[in-house]
């Protein structure tokens, strides 16, 4: 990527100063972090963010005169096999909270890339475990399901702990089944 192309990609004028360039990259990092935190993204959408982040990293490499060294970020890996549904949702909630905290504190596109990749792996693991642990529930009709509308795992966890699953929560579990199947179907294409 040439300097001119990188400037265009970042929406900067050819005569942009290093301060303007640096500010643009900082704002882009902030905006991406905010978007990922505010919108709960499915793995397929997060995968698209990876390409965007890699493109920005390339532009940053071309445009920033003082290069930042790649930062080391240690991210939690969720690989523990849950004992039951409650343990599964507790693990999931704790893991996603750790990743969101890491995302809030990340200070480079390199860190952001690693966090997004970990989120994708975590969401894939969540979907497999959800299907296994809630397998006796039937699916909602696929046309009723938006793949971006994940079940409120915190409310489901509370209901399971109290052993008070009502019809609304059962319906939400069925929608989550259909959402996961729809996502997995999208991934296979």
C-alpha positions in Angstrom: 0.0 0.0 0.0 1.4 3.4 -1.0 1.2 6.4 1.3 -1.4 8.1 -1.0 -3.6 5.0 -0.9 -3.3 4.8 2.9 -4.2 8.5 3.3 -7.3 8.0 1.0 -8.3 4.8 2.9 -8.2 6.7 6.2 -10.1 9.7 4.8 -7.1 12.1 5.1 -5.9 14.8 2.7 -2.5 14.2 1.1 -1.1 17.1 3.1 -2.2 15.7 6.5 0.3 16.3 9.3 1.6 13.5 11.5 -0.5 14.8 14.3 -3.7 14.7 12.1 -2.8 11.2 11.0 -2.1 10.0 14.6 -5.4 11.5 15.8 -7.3 9.8 13.0 -5.9 6.4 14.0 -6.6 7.0 17.6 -10.2 7.9 16.8 -10.6 4.9 14.5 -9.4 2.6 17.3 -11.8 4.2 19.8 -14.7 3.9 17.3 -14.0 0.3 16.6 -13.8 -0.6 20.3 -17.0 1.2 21.0 -18.8 -0.5 18.1 -17.7 -4.0 19.2 -18.6 -3.3 22.8 -22.1 -1.8 22.0 -23.1 -4.2 19.3 -23.0 -7.9 20.2 -21.5 -9.3 17.1 -21.8 -12.8 15.7 -18.6 -14.6 14.5 -19.3 -13.9 10.8 -19.6 -10.1 11.5 -16.5 -10.2 13.7 -14.6 -11.9 10.9 -15.4 -8.9 8.7 -14.0 -6.6 11.4 -10.7 -8.6 11.3 -10.2 -7.6 7.6 -11.0 -4.0 8.5 -8.5 -4.0 11.4 -5.8 -5.6 9.2 -6.4 -2.9 6.5 -6.1 -0.2 9.1 -2.9 -1.8 10.5 -1.4 -1.7 7.1 -2.3 1.9 6.6 -0.9 2.7 10.0 2.3 1.0 9.2 2.6 3.1 6.0 1.6 6.4 7.5 2.9 6.6 11.1 6.5 7.7 11.2 7.2 6.5 14.8 6.1 2.9 14.7 4.6 1.4 17.9 6.0 -2.0 18.7 3.5 -4.8 18.7 2.1 -5.1 22.2 1.8 -8.3 24.1 -1.7 -8.9 25.4 -2.6 -11.9 27.4 -6.2 -12.9 26.8 -8.2 -15.5 28.7 -8.8 -18.7 26.9 -12.2 -20.4 27.5 -11.7 -24.1 27.1 -13.0 -25.5 30.4 -15.8 -28.1 29.9 -18.8 -26.9 32.0 -20.4 -29.3 34.4 -24.0 -28.2 33.7 -26.0 -25.3 32.3 -25.5 -23.0 35.2 -21.7 -23.6 35.2 -21.7 -23.0 31.4 -23.5 -19.7 31.6 -21.3 -18.6 34.6 -18.1 -19.5 32.6 -19.5 -17.7 29.5 -20.5 -14.5 31.4 -17.1 -14.4 33.2 -15.1 -15.0 30.0 -17.0 -12.4 27.9 -16.6 -9.8 30.8 -12.8 -10.4 30.7 -12.7 -9.9 27.0 -14.8 -6.8 27.1 -12.5 -5.4 29.8 -9.5 -6.2 27.7 -11.2 -4.5 24.7 -11.8 -1.4 26.7 -8.2 -1.2 27.8 -6.6 -2.1 24.4 -4.4 0.6 23.0 -3.4 -0.7 19.6 -4.9 -2.3 16.5 -2.7 -5.3 17.2 -4.3 -5.8 20.5 -7.7 -5.2 19.0 -7.1 -7.8 16.3 -6.1 -10.4 19.0 -9.2 -9.6 21.1 -11.6 -9.9 18.1 -10.0 -13.2 17.1 -10.5 -14.5 20.7 -14.1 -13.3 20.7 -14.8 -15.3 17.5 -13.3 -18.4 19.0 -15.3 -17.8 22.2 -18.6 -17.3 20.4 -18.0 -20.4 18.4 -17.4 -22.4 21.6 -20.5 -20.8 23.2 -22.7 -21.9 20.3 -21.5 -25.5 20.4 -21.9 -25.7 24.2 -25.3 -24.1 24.1 -26.6 -26.5 21.5 -25.3 -29.5 23.6 -26.5 -28.3 26.9 -30.0 -27.1 25.8 -30.5 -29.9 23.2 -34.0 -31.0 24.4 -35.5 -27.6 23.4 -37.0 -27.3 19.9 -36.1 -24.5 17.6 -38.2 -21.4 16.8 -39.0 -20.8 13.2 -35.9 -19.4 11.4 -37.7 -16.5 9.9 -38.5 -15.3 13.5 -34.8 -15.1 14.3 -32.4 -12.2 13.9 -28.8 -13.6 14.1 -27.7 -10.4 16.0 -30.2 -10.9 18.9 -28.4 -13.2 21.3 -30.3 -14.5 24.3 -29.8 -12.5 27.6 -27.5 -15.1 29.2 -27.5 -13.2 32.5 -31.3 -13.5 32.8 -31.2 -17.1 31.7 -28.5 -17.9 34.3 -30.6 -16.3 37.0 -33.7 -18.2 36.0 -31.7 -21.5 36.0 -30.3 -20.8 39.4 -33.7 -20.2 40.8 -35.1 -23.2 38.8 -37.8 -20.9 37.4 -37.8 -21.3 33.6 -41.0 -19.8 32.4 -42.6 -19.9 28.9 -40.9 -16.7 27.8 -37.4 -18.0 28.7 -38.2 -21.4 27.0 -39.2 -19.4 23.9 -35.9 -17.4 24.1 -33.9 -20.7 24.4 -35.7 -22.0 21.3 -34.9 -18.7 19.4 -31.3 -19.0 20.5 -31.2 -22.6 19.1 -32.5 -21.2 15.8 -30.2 -18.2 15.9 -27.2 -20.5 16.4 -28.3 -22.9 13.6 -28.8 -19.9 11.3 -25.3 -18.6 12.1 -23.7 -22.0 11.6 -25.6 -22.3 8.3 -24.1 -18.9 7.3 -20.7 -20.0 8.2 -20.9 -23.2 6.1 -21.7 -21.1 3.0 
